[in-house]
């Protein structure tokens, strides 16, 4: 009989810090990187919160954007109207150590089954701003809660810009 009175949602919050390790072969550096993140729907959770991301490179004036669409089905739009800026700060060079970008004032919240795009961009002149790895696997990271899929490098010093840094 107790099963009939069981709550369908938890009435508590679990505060757990999970670090999603990704490969780091230092293949290339670019102005930006876009990648989809999917919240898995196999465990009974209400949502996952992403409070920070970490990057390295020449860095400079960085912004972080998250897609507004409820579900992008693995497709990343380059149209600025589909994105919301959630972070803006200038960082010094850091080619060896990762710099954490604190998103806790506007965290990324994902419901089970939901996919959102994350776009990290620098307006620093040149193409050394953000270290980026070429696609090596179908999934960049995969754990019990999240799947991080391979992304796209962006070679424009303007966020969502269509003109590459080389001028063609």
Secondary structure, DSSP 8 states (H G I E B T S, - for coil): -GGGG--SS-SS---------------EEESEEEEEEEE-SSS--S-EEE-EEEEEES-EEEEEEEE-SSB-TT-----GGGEEEEEEEEE--EEEEEEEEE-GGG-EEE-TT-EEEEEEEE--SSS-SEEE----SSEEEE-SSEEEE--EEE--SSTT-SS-TT--
